[in-house]
């Protein structure tokens, strides 16, 4: 399991929101005039799970692959690799937003 954490940079849950990832997928969906809901329906995966995978909240290489295949994009285009440092920074940003809200 530690190898997977090192490989993905994810570490422990909850995974932080990855706005760049989400933006990339939403652009790819817009190019096809689709929504997250319509993608979920096409892939027969619950919308909540698709949304969580797209935003980086849920780690699922299998679902990511299904999304990339359906949208005819590479995984690097839609789901960029994140280093542990980048994920740590995203977590800090989320914590700061929660404190200021």
Wavefront OBJ file of the C-alpha trace (Angstrom):
o trace
v 0.000 0.000 0.000
v 2.841 2.424 0.691
v 4.057 1.930 -2.892
v 0.622 2.977 -4.162
v 0.698 6.047 -1.934
v 4.167 6.913 -3.161
v 3.176 6.321 -6.779
v 0.008 8.408 -6.609
v 1.148 10.967 -4.052
v -2.230 10.644 -2.372
v -1.426 9.540 1.149
v -4.400 9.342 3.463
v -8.039 10.247 2.965
v -9.820 12.526 2.584
v -8.242 13.368 -0.730
v -8.152 17.084 -1.502
v -10.182 18.771 -4.203
v -8.157 19.040 -7.419
v -9.638 21.973 -9.316
v -7.305 21.607 -12.302
v -8.342 18.001 -12.816
v -11.998 18.926 -12.621
v -11.523 21.807 -15.058
v -9.816 19.550 -17.613
v -12.605 16.981 -17.529
v -15.338 19.619 -17.695
v -13.691 21.112 -20.801
v -13.545 17.661 -22.420
v -17.209 17.127 -21.559
v -18.162 20.552 -22.946
v -16.430 19.657 -26.218
v -18.923 16.789 -26.486
v -21.824 18.874 -25.184
v -22.099 16.583 -22.172
v -22.488 16.961 -18.426
v -21.193 14.887 -15.540
v -24.673 13.396 -15.245
v -24.756 12.335 -18.880
v -21.244 10.869 -18.587
v -22.325 8.901 -15.525
v -25.341 7.599 -17.411
v -23.225 6.593 -20.438
v -20.741 4.728 -18.236
v -23.405 3.269 -15.919
v -21.562 4.616 -12.882
v -23.350 6.626 -10.179
v -23.026 10.365 -10.713
v -21.626 10.901 -7.209
v -18.751 8.509 -7.879
v -17.974 10.082 -11.266
v -17.988 13.520 -9.657
v -15.687 12.394 -6.844
v -13.226 10.786 -9.264
v -13.203 13.841 -11.531
v -12.573 16.199 -8.623
v -9.878 13.975 -7.129
v -11.844 13.151 -3.977
v -11.928 9.436 -4.839
v -8.993 7.451 -6.205
v -10.138 4.981 -8.856
v -7.752 4.198 -11.723
v -10.392 1.933 -13.284
v -12.999 4.720 -13.400
v -10.399 7.221 -14.628
v -9.547 4.821 -17.465
v -13.187 4.412 -18.405
v -13.609 8.199 -18.489
v -10.482 8.733 -20.591
v -11.497 5.969 -23.008
v -14.987 7.374 -23.398
v -13.742 10.938 -23.940
v -10.927 9.727 -26.217
v -8.296 11.544 -24.146
v -5.145 10.385 -22.411
v -4.968 9.980 -18.654
v -2.225 12.632 -18.566
v -4.539 15.115 -20.277
v -7.396 14.675 -17.840
v -5.862 13.349 -14.651
v -2.420 14.881 -14.065
v -0.013 13.175 -11.691
v 0.298 14.943 -8.336
v 3.352 14.782 -6.119
v 2.944 14.354 -2.361
v 4.010 18.001 -2.003
v 1.281 19.183 -4.386
v -1.331 17.155 -2.549
v -0.110 18.517 0.767
v -0.433 22.049 -0.565
v -3.988 21.364 -1.774
v -4.857 20.023 1.687
v -3.446 23.158 3.323
v -5.457 25.379 0.981
v -8.638 23.488 1.861
v -7.912 23.819 5.570
v -7.361 27.560 5.222
v -10.639 27.962 3.311
v -12.505 26.045 6.015
v -11.029 28.291 8.713
v -11.941 31.495 6.863
v -15.500 30.358 6.072
l 1 2 3 4 5 6 7 8 9 10 11 12 13 14 15 16 17 18 19 20 21 22 23 24 25 26 27 28 29 30 31 32 33 34 35 36 37 38 39 40 41 42 43 44 45 46 47 48 49 50 51 52 53 54 55 56 57 58 59 60 61 62 63 64 65 66 67 68 69 70 71 72 73 74 75 76 77 78 79 80 81 82 83 84 85 86 87 88 89 90 91 92 93 94 95 96 97 98 99 100 101
